[in-house]
Amino acid sequence: MAKDSRKKLYNVEIQRDSDKAPPERARIHAAAVDWNNLDRGSEFTDAPETWIIFITDDDKITRGRPYLTVKRYFSETRKLFGDKLYIRYVSANFMGSGKFGKLMSDLRESDPEKTSYSSLADRVWDAKFTPKGVERMGYALDEKWTMDMKIAEELGEKRGERRGERRGEMKNAIQTAERMLARGCE
């Protein structure tokens, strides 16, 4: 999350797979940004301009373009809705020579010394090479791993329950058939 000098908010998420950046995810991110950045009692019109940005490794969404921006319009009049929410899908594969191309190149670069933007280099250096940054990244990865394990566990339990239900239904059907045969029903 970042805020610029004009108080615009930017929520940037790097999502390796564009299938994990569906429109509904952007909607939830926008709601969370609003919830966390609009003070209680504020007027709704005080909501800042907000950009939800997904950077993906592939260009399934952008289809060869460097990025696509979602703006909401009234369908009948094509007039901008004016809610100050913008969603942008960005392809990290973009290889331009301008500022945007350099930024995408920097995001792909693992060595902060080889990046064009010093502020990004500083953040990468901090995350990779300082004890506090490494600890933060480790905590974030541990948290993600724990969440992934919890989800996997829940899915496994549901799968086991369904398998048990099917076996129970099959056992019940066999018992019913055996009773019918024992009574001479065919």
N, C-alpha and C positions, 0 to 999 in steps of 0.2 A: 504494500500500500504506500502510495506517495501522494504528496500534495504540492502543487506548483505555486508560484508567487501570486497567481490569480485565484487561488483556493480551489482549483479544479482537483478532483480526486482521481487517482489512477490505481486500479487493482489489476496487477499483472500476474498472470500465472503461466508458467511454462509447462505445457502438457505434451509429452512426447508423442502421444497417439491422439489424433483429432477425434477419434471415436469417443474419447473420454472428455470431450469438450462440447457436449451437445447444447442446444439453445437453452434447455431447462437449467443447465448448470450456470450459464451466464445470468439467467433470471434470479437464481438463488444468490449468486455472488452480489448482484446489484442490490437485492433486498438487504443482505447483510451489511453492505457498505452504508446504505441509507440508515439502517437501524443503529449502527455504531457511530455515525457521524452527524446525526441531526439531534440537537439538544432537545430535551423534553420541554414542551411549551413553545417551541419554535414554530413559525409559520411554515406550511408546506412549501411555499414559494422560496423559503430560505435554503432549500435543498441545493447543494452545489452541483455543478456540472460534473458528471461522473462517467469515467471510461472504464469499462471492463475489457481487459485485453487478454486474449489467449494466444500464446505463441506455441505453435505445433511444429514438430519435425517434418511432417508431411504436408502436402498441399491439397489434400482431399477436399477441403472446404474452399480454399482460395483459388484452386484450379489454375495454377500457373501465374497468378497475380501475386504481388508481394503481400497484399492484405486486402481484406474486404471489411467495410464498416456497415454496421446495422444502425439505421436510424428509423424511428417509428413515425409513421404517417397516418392520417385519416385516409382510408382507402377510397372514399368517394371523391374527396377534393384534392388529394395528394398534398395537402397542407401538413407541414411538420407538426407533430403532436406537441412538441415543446416541453417534454418532461426532463430535458437536460441529461438523458441517459443515452450513452453511445456504447456499442459493443463492437470490438474490432477483433477479427481473427487474422493472425499474422503467420506467414510461412517462414520458418527459420531457414528454409532452403534458399531463400532469396539471396542472390549474389550480385547485387548492384555495386556501383562505385561511389555512390553518394553517401550521405550520412546514414540513411536507413540501411543500405547494404553493409556499411562498416559495422553498424550496431549488430546486425544479424551475424556477421562474421565473428564479432567479439563474443557473442553468446555461444557460438560453437567452439571457441578457443578455450582450452583448459589451462593454458599458461597465461596468467595475468600480465606478464611482461610483454606479451605479444599483442595486446589489445590496443585499440585506438582511443578509447574513452577512459580517462584516468579514474573517474568516479566508479565506473564498473570494475576496473582493475583493482581499485582499493577494496571494494566489497568482496570480490572473488578472493583476493589475497587474505583479507580478514577471515573469510569463511574457511579457507583451506589451510592457512599457515599460522594463525594465532591460536593459542590455547582456548581462549574464550569462543572464537569463531568455530573451531573444531568441535568444541563442547556443544555449542548451539546446534550445529549441523548434526552431530551425533544424536542429540536429544530429539531433533526433528525426525531423523531416520528411525530411531527407536520407537517414537510415537507412531509413525506410519507403519512400522513393522508390527507393533502391537495391535494397531487397528486392523491391519490386513489379516493377522492371525485370528482376531476375534470374528471378523467377517467369515473367514474360512471355517472356523469352528461352528458358527451358526449355520452356514450352508451345509456342513457335514451332518449336523444334528437334524436338519430338515430332511436331508436326503435319507438318513437312517430311519426317520419317522415314516417317510413315504414308503420305503422298502418294507418296513415292519407292517404297515397297514396293508400293503399288497399281499404279503405273505399270510397275514391273518385272514384276508378275504379269500385267498386261495385255499387255505386250510379249512375255512368254513364251508366253501363250495364242495370240497372233497368230502367232508363229513356229511353234508346234506346228501350228496350223491350216494355215499355208502349206506346211509339210513334208508334212502328210497330203494336201493337195490335189495337191502335186507328185508324190506316189506314186500318185495316182489314187484315193485313199480319199474317199468322200463321206459 
